[in-house]
């Protein structure tokens, strides 16, 4: 079951500079985290019941680096993440409904979560990230 917007992912070319920008906007950084499975470093800013996630590539061949390259070397809105209760069941449901999955099985995400992505060609051009946290969503 889909619960809420978990976070909005924004690809950035320079994480430190982007953090400074969002802090200047008045947001408070809650932490940074390396996510080796995605070849990124992230920074999270809580905003209401959701978060803004800044995402910087740690490898030139990572999906984020490719996204930035496709966007004329600039970052931008990269994903919409949605909290789910049972990611395995959601992946099966979406696959049965004909959605193209980037991940057939969940991978490790930030904060100990399990994540999987739905291809943007089936979702009006928006990359959807499903997030299952080890605790119950609120």
C-alpha positions as CSV (number, residue, x, y, z in Angstrom):
1,X,0.0,0.0,0.0
2,X,1.3,3.5,-0.9
3,X,1.3,5.8,2.2
4,X,2.8,9.2,1.5
5,X,5.5,11.1,-0.3
6,X,8.7,10.0,1.5
7,X,11.0,12.4,-0.2
8,X,11.7,14.3,-3.3
9,X,15.2,13.6,-4.8
10,X,17.2,16.4,-6.4
11,X,20.3,15.6,-8.3
12,X,23.2,18.0,-7.7
13,X,26.6,18.5,-9.1
14,X,28.2,19.8,-5.9
15,X,26.7,18.5,-2.6
16,X,28.4,21.0,-0.3
17,X,27.3,24.0,-2.4
18,X,23.7,22.6,-2.7
19,X,23.6,22.1,1.1
20,X,24.6,25.7,1.6
21,X,21.8,26.8,-0.9
22,X,19.1,24.9,0.9
23,X,20.3,26.0,4.3
24,X,20.2,29.6,3.0
25,X,16.5,29.0,2.0
26,X,15.9,28.2,5.7
27,X,15.9,24.4,5.7
28,X,17.9,22.5,8.4
29,X,20.2,19.6,7.3
30,X,19.4,16.5,9.2
31,X,22.4,14.5,8.0
32,X,24.5,13.2,5.1
33,X,24.8,9.5,4.1
34,X,26.8,7.5,1.6
35,X,24.6,5.0,-0.3
36,X,27.1,2.6,-2.0
37,X,24.4,0.5,-3.7
38,X,23.4,3.7,-5.7
39,X,26.9,5.2,-5.9
40,X,25.7,8.4,-4.3
41,X,26.1,10.6,-1.3
42,X,22.9,12.1,0.0
43,X,21.8,15.0,2.3
44,X,18.4,15.2,3.8
45,X,16.3,18.2,4.8
46,X,13.1,17.4,6.7
47,X,10.1,19.4,5.4
48,X,6.8,18.6,7.1
49,X,6.1,14.9,6.9
50,X,8.5,14.5,4.0
51,X,12.1,15.4,3.1
52,X,14.1,16.9,0.4
53,X,17.0,14.7,-0.6
54,X,20.0,16.2,-2.4
55,X,21.8,13.5,-4.3
56,X,25.4,13.7,-5.6
57,X,27.2,11.0,-7.7
58,X,30.2,9.3,-6.2
59,X,31.0,7.5,-9.4
60,X,31.1,8.9,-13.0
61,X,29.1,5.9,-14.2
62,X,26.3,6.1,-11.5
63,X,22.7,6.6,-12.4
64,X,22.8,10.2,-10.9
65,X,25.9,11.0,-13.0
66,X,24.1,9.8,-16.1
67,X,21.0,11.9,-15.1
68,X,23.1,15.0,-14.7
69,X,24.9,14.4,-18.1
70,X,21.5,14.0,-19.8
71,X,20.4,17.4,-18.3
72,X,23.2,19.4,-19.9
73,X,25.5,18.9,-16.9
74,X,22.9,20.4,-14.4
75,X,21.0,18.7,-11.7
76,X,17.3,18.9,-11.1
77,X,14.3,16.9,-9.9
78,X,15.4,13.3,-10.2
79,X,12.8,11.2,-8.4
80,X,9.6,11.1,-6.3
81,X,9.9,8.6,-3.5
82,X,6.8,7.0,-1.9
83,X,6.7,5.2,1.4
84,X,5.2,1.6,1.1
85,X,4.4,-1.0,3.7
86,X,5.5,-4.1,1.8
87,X,7.8,-3.3,-1.1
88,X,7.9,-6.9,-2.3
89,X,4.1,-7.0,-2.7
90,X,4.1,-3.6,-4.4
91,X,6.7,-4.7,-6.9
92,X,4.6,-7.8,-7.7
93,X,1.5,-5.7,-8.0
94,X,3.1,-3.1,-10.3
95,X,4.8,-5.8,-12.5
96,X,1.4,-7.5,-12.9
97,X,-0.1,-4.2,-13.8
98,X,2.4,-3.8,-16.6
99,X,4.8,-1.3,-15.2
100,X,8.5,-1.5,-16.1
101,X,10.6,-2.0,-13.0
102,X,14.2,-0.9,-12.9
103,X,14.6,-3.2,-9.8
104,X,12.8,-6.5,-9.7
105,X,14.0,-6.9,-6.1
106,X,14.7,-4.1,-3.5
107,X,18.2,-2.8,-2.9
108,X,19.7,-1.0,0.1
109,X,18.7,2.7,0.4
110,X,19.5,5.5,2.8
111,X,18.6,5.1,6.4
112,X,18.6,1.3,6.3
113,X,15.6,1.4,3.9
114,X,14.8,-1.0,1.1
115,X,14.1,0.7,-2.2
116,X,13.2,-0.1,-5.8
117,X,12.5,2.1,-8.8
118,X,9.7,2.2,-11.4
119,X,10.9,3.3,-14.9
120,X,9.8,6.9,-15.8
121,X,8.6,5.8,-19.3
122,X,5.5,4.4,-17.5
123,X,4.9,7.2,-15.1
124,X,4.7,10.3,-17.2
125,X,8.4,10.9,-17.2
126,X,8.9,10.8,-13.4
127,X,11.2,8.2,-11.8
128,X,9.3,6.7,-8.9
129,X,11.2,5.3,-5.9
130,X,9.4,2.9,-3.6
131,X,10.8,3.0,0.0
132,X,10.2,0.5,2.7
133,X,11.6,1.6,6.1
134,X,12.4,-0.8,8.9
135,X,9.9,1.0,11.1
136,X,6.2,1.5,10.4
137,X,5.4,4.6,8.2
138,X,3.5,7.4,9.8
